[in-house]
Amino acid sequence: MTGEHVVVLITTPAGKGEEIANFIVERRLGACVNIIKEIRSFYWWKGNIERDNEELLIIKTKRQILDKLIEEVKKVHPYTVPEIIALPIVAGNIDYLNWIEEEVKQ
């Protein structure tokens, strides 16, 4: 089962995280979404350094549906270029990984 699951990180504007998290879970694109509120992001955008209050979504899902997750989130995310990155889960509680498998649909 190693390599079949990923953790996806998505930043959203402050106040938008719950809407996007709900969208992901309702469509079974992720088994679980955690929201870390009140992060401060600094980044380059169109030649300027931007500073924003954001929220960080942490999604646990299957690698096979990553492209679909990205495609669907981009439809509802307010950013022109949303941060959506995936990290492989290399090991974990097998019961939890099996739960992800059961809850995320193709």
N, C-alpha and C positions, 0 to 999 in steps of 0.2 A: 504494500500500500504506500510505500515511500515514494514521494514525488507526484502523487496523484492529487494532493491538496495544496492550496496556496492561501496566503494571507494577503489581502489587497488593501492598500492604503489609498484613501481618497480625501483630499482637503475640500472643504466647502466654505462658503461665506458663513459668518456667524449667524445662527438662527435658521440655517437651511439644512443642517445635518439630519434632523429627525425626519424631515420629509423624504430625503433621499434614502435614508436607512429603511424607512417603511416601504418605499418603492422596491428596494432590493429584496427585502424579506418576503413581501407579498407575492412577488413574482418568482420566488424560490431560486433567486440568483445567488443567494448566500444563505447559509444556515444560521448565521449569527452576525450581527453588526454591533460593535461597541462604538460609542461616541465619546471622544475626548473634547470637551468644550474649552473655550478660551485659550487657544494657542495663538501665538503671535508669529506671523510669517514675514520674512524679508526675502525679496527676490527681484531679479531683473525682469522688466517687462517694457518692451518698446523703447529701450534706451534709458530707462529710469529705474532707480531702486524704489520698489514699492514696499509698503508696510501695511499689513492687514491683520485684522482679528478674524480668525478662522476656527473651524472645528475639524477634527480629524476622525474619519470613519475607519474602523478596522474591521474588515470583512473576512470571514472564514468561508471558503468555497472550494469547488473542484477545478482543477486546471483545465479540464475539458470544456468548461463553459466560460472561461475567461474572456474570450473574444466577444461572446454574447453579452456578458456583464458590461464590458467596456462600451459596446455599441448602445446598449439600453441606457446606461447612466449618462452618456453624452447627450442623449435626447432630452433629458430633464435637468441637467446640470447647467447653472447659469454662466459658467466661465467659458470663454472662447476655447481655451486649451486647459481643460481640467487635469489636475494631477491624479492619475490612476496608475499605480504601480503594484506589481505582484512580487511577492517573495515566496520561495518554496518552503513548505513545511517538511523538514528533513526527518523529523521524528516527533512522537507525541503519544499521548494516552490513546491506545487503540480503540477504546470505547468511544472516545470523543471523535476520533477520525471516522469511525463507523457511523456515528450520528450525523456528521457532515454529509457522508455518502447518502444516507437515507433522506435527508431533508432538502438537499439541493437537486433540482430536477433539470434534465437536459433541455 
